[in-house]
C-alpha cells in the first residue's frame, strides 16, 4: 500500500502487507491467519519471506525507475520475530542479497510488542539501527501509548492509528489527539504518518496539523505488486509531463 507525502502528494514509500492465497477459501486477510502463525512460530519464516520479497521488489523498482529519490519500504515485525536474536542477522543478509539501501527500509513494531520484553526489544532495535534501517512504532495511541516508549526506544517515526483518523475532522477529541501526537512526534524529531485516510476532509485536517505522510483508501488500497508497478509508472509519467 502506497505511503504518500501530504505536502507534495507524491508516493514516498510502500508498506508490505501479507495475504494468503488459500487453495479453497481464496485470498485471506492477515486477521484470519497471523495470530495462528504467531502461535505456531510460522510467523518467523513468513516474516523473513515478506522482508526479502519487499526489499527485492523495492530495489527492482528503484533500478527500473531510475528515480532520484529511493523508494522506501515498510515491513511489519511481529513479537516472535523481535524476540528472535537472529533477526538483525536476517535483516543484514536480506539487505546484502537484494542491494537495498538500509536507510530505505523501515521496520514497524507495535507498542504492545515493545513492552512484552523492553530490555530485549531495546537491544534488538539497537542492533537493527546499527545496520542503518529505520524503526517505526505502528498503531500509536492504542492502549499502551507512553512518552517513555518514545524516549527509551531508538525509533524514527510513529504511525497514528486509523481509529483516531476515522473521526477527523468532526470529532473534537480525535482532532485534539491527532494534533497532539503530531506535535509530540515533531518535538522529538520523529516523522509522523497517519493510517486509514479515506476522505479529503481527513487529509485536509492532517495537512493543517502538519502531518508528514499518510496511507489509506483515499490514495490506494493495498494492491498486488504488478498493480503497484503500474501505479508507480503512471505517477512517474505524470511527473515527467508536468
Secondary structure, DSSP 8 states (H G I E B T S, - for coil): -EEEETTT--EEEEEE---EEETTTEEE-GGGTHHHHHHHTHHHHHHHHHHHHHHHHHHHHHHHHT-SS--EEEEE--HHHHH-TTHHHHHHHHHHHHT--GGGEEEEEEHHHHHHTHHHHHHHHHHHHHTT-EEEEEEETSS---HHHHHHS---EEEE-HHHHTTTTT-HHHHHHHHHHHHHHHHTT-EEEE----SHHHHHHHHHHT--EE-STTT-----HHHHHHHHHHHHHHHHH-
